[in-house]
Amino acid sequence: MNSPCSGETFSGPLLSWYALNRRNLPWRKNPTPYRIFIAEVMLQQTQASRVVPYFARWMKRFRNFSMVASASLDELLLLWEGLGYYTRLHSLAHACVEIVENHGGGFPRGYREALALPGVGPYTAGAVLSMAYNLPHPAVDANAKRVLARYCDLEVPVDKGNDALYRERSLFFMPAGKAGSFNQALMELGALCCLPGSPCCRDCPVQKGCLALSRGTLAHRPVRLSRAKVRHIQVIVGIILWNGHVFLRRRSQGGLWPGMWEFPNWEWNGENEAGSIRRLFMREYGLEPEFQFSLSAFSCSFAGIRAKMFPLVCTLSSLSACSGENVRWTGRSELFDLPLPSAHRRIAGIIPFSK
């Protein structure tokens, strides 16, 4: 491999820097396979500072794979609420069931067995096996890719199609017997020093060997593929109040916020709000709500979409038959015990039940 220096020249200064500068993160204390697995799933596409309180609450409630495997979906979703990317949670729950049923309640030590678990890819498998068992597997996240792309001055884009190349580079630098510390140090350098916009090269322990720094290509590394444009939409949200209760539906297991509860909502073109909400409820649920008033509109972002939400409060003169496992009438006290997407949690807090 064409490398700017030997693996030891890179890993030695990096590990020394990590020993002095690493953050005091809770999953680094008592790094059991279970704690590492939960933390790494939570950390996917999420900053560590945001994960810390979620991790603490999770560990207080669920102490092992078995407890997660036996928990209800609503209980899991409620603890995860606000962390986003809810598909991760469903995969995590299924993985815990499989670990209990097929691996005796312990995370498997084999790389292939780890990859066979629901939602576990090369990164998560490498992270758990290296950090919990100190096995020599790379764990290359976005931070680690950025360090490697700059240090080796790689023109290869940091997309999933090139993950194998970045894992290969990481393995080249990985010192024997220190896989867990090395993987964490590499990611920590990207999180604290080799930052996306303004890297702190002066504080970098491996700056002397950094090819992008010496060649003046730092601003162009890593190479990224063009991002999709944000789509802007309007969403009409129906809040039907009846006898101190509000109508909710459960989202399907696929797509955004799988399995969570929400107020019925539809993408909307802005035409006649009262007529639109009545027509939509009649079409899907056989309910004929009477529009009363609008709550304050607000904007939110999710999955490449910027949505303006228009909550409309409605009432029913009489209750039509509408039942099923994916719809329910919920009182005020119950509402806050159910898992809701953040935008719907915001709406729940301002519903005028007394009116």
C-alpha positions, -999 to +999 in steps of 0.1 A: +000+000+000+012+035-008+013+050+027+029+083+038+044+065+068+044+033+088+015+022+108+034+026+141+044+062+133+008+071+129-008+049+157+018+058+184+012+095+185-025+090+180-029+067+210-008+090+232-030+119+222-062+098+229-050+089+264-047+126+273-077+140+254-105+115+252-139+126+264-154+111+295-182+093+278-204+068+298-201+038+275-163+039+279-167+030+315-173-008+319-172-014+281-193-046+280-205-059+246-241-049+256-232-013+266-210-009+235-237-022+212-264+000+225-241+031+224-229+024+189-264+020+176-275+053+193-244+070+179-252+063+143-257+097+126-261+113+161-236+134+181-222+119+213-234+148+234-270+142+223-267+104+230-254+107+266-287+113+284-305+087+262-278+061+270-281+069+307-319+064+307-317+033+286-291+016+309-312+025+340-342+007+325-326-021+304-295-037+318-290-065+293-300-080+259-327-101+275-345-071+291-346-054+257-358-085+240-388-088+263-398-052+263-429-038+244-424-017+213-441+013+229-418+011+259-387+010+237-400+038+214-408+060+244-372+058+257-358+064+221-382+093+214-364+124+201-332+105+192-344+100+156-337+074+129-362+050+145-354+022+121-323+017+142-344+010+172-365-017+155-333-034+142-317-031+177-348-048+193-348-076+167-310-081+172-315-084+210-341-111+204-318-130+182-289-126+206-310-141+234-325-169+213-294-179+193-263-167+211-271-174+248-277-137+256-242-126+246-230-106+216-212-131+193-175-130+189-174-140+153-175-113+127-198-132+104-222-140+132-222-103+142-229-092+107-259-116+106-277-098+133-305-074+122-292-039+115-256-047+122-232-037+094-194-037+092-191-006+114-212-017+143-198-053+142-162-038+141-170-014+169-184-040+193-158-067+185-129-043+189-140-023+218-156-050+239-134-080+229-103-062+215-105-082+183-087-067+152-116-053+133-119-017+120-147+006+130-147+035+105-174+061+110-176+095+093-150+110+117-125+083+111-130+085+073-123+122+074-090+116+093-079+089+069-090+108+038-069+138+048-039+119+063-036+098+031-049+125+008-075+102-007-095+113-037-120+085-032-154+098-020-164+089+015-196+072+005-207+037+015-195+022-018-159+029-008-162+017+029-140-013+022-111+009+011-113+030+043-115-001+065-084-014+047-065+019+055-076+017+091-064-019+094-030-009+080-025+016+108-040-005+136-014-017+161-015-053+173-034-059+205-049-023+206-078-025+182-104-010+206-083+019+217-071+026+182-106+026+167-118+050+194-088+072+191-092+075+153-128+085+157-121+108+186-094+127+165-121+134+139-146+145+165-123+168+184-095+179+161-098+170+125-131+188+121-152+191+089-149+228+083-120+241+103-095+214+114-072+222+143-041+211+126-018+228+151-032+204+178-032+173+157-008+145+169-002+132+134+001+165+114+037+158+104+026+129+082-006+144+069-004+144+031-034+167+026-018+193+049+015+191+032+001+191-003-024+219+003-055+198-005-070+199+030-100+220+020-108+193-006-107+163+016-127+143+021-143+142-013-181+141-010-208+132-034-233+159-041-261+159-016-298+157-026-317+190-024-341+196+006-377+192-004-402+217+010-437+207+018-468+217+037-485+193+061-520+195+075-524+178+109-559+168+122-565+169+159-600+155+166-612+160+202-641+140+216-652+136+252-617+146+266-599+123+242-579+129+210-576+106+180-542+090+171-529+065+146-499+043+147-474+046+119-465+015+099-433-005+105-417+009+074-406+044+065-402+073+090-409+069+127-420+032+124-444+021+150-448+055+167-481+072+174-491+105+157-520+128+149-533+120+114-516+142+088-513+146+051-492+166+026-514+196+017-516+221-011-530+249+011-566+247-002-596+251+021-584+237+054-618+229+069-629+211+038-596+193+033-594+179+068-630+167+068-626+150+034-593+133+044-607+119+077-639+108+060-619+090+033-595+071+056-614+067+089-651+073+082-650+102+107-667+136+099-649+162+121-661+198+124-632+222+121-629+246+150-597+266+149-560+264+139-530+262+162-499+281+154-481+267+124-444+257+127-416+243+107-395+211+112-370+191+093-366+154+088-351+130+062-342+157+037-376+174+040-384+208+054-421+207+064-444+235+076-470+219+099-505+233+101-523+218+132-561+220+129-584+214+160-617+196+152-645+181+172-671+154+166-708+158+171-711+120+175-686+092+175-687+069+145-673+034+146-636+035+141-614+010+159-584-012+153-549-018+166-534+011+146-559+038+158-570+049+193-587+075+213-563+088+240-568+110+271-545+138+281-526+117+307-522+087+284-509+109+256-476+117+272-469+080+279-470+071+242-440+075+218-446+104+195-424+120+167-410+153+180-432+175+159-463+156+172-450+158+208-448+196+203-484+196+192-495+174+221-482+200+245-506+227+232-538+208+226-567+226+244-584+196+259-607+219+280-622+238+251 
